[in-house]
Each structure stands twice: as structure tokens, then as C-alpha cells.
């Protein structure tokens, strides 16, 4: 359902690791 939101969160986490 919120795959796009999850995608953005994953990208955000990836760049802020």
C-alpha cells in the first residue's frame, strides 16, 4: 500500500547511515 513511502524512507535511511 505505502510502498512509495517505504521506498522514500529506505532511501533516506540509506543516505543517512
ZILINGI-V621835 format. One record per pair of residues at least 24 apart in sequence whose C-alpha atoms are under 6 Angstrom apart, sorted by sequence separation. I is the first residue (numbers start at 1). J is the second residue. If there is no record, write none. Layout:
# ZILINGI-V621835
i:I j:J
i:I j:J
This chain:
# ZILINGI-V621835
none
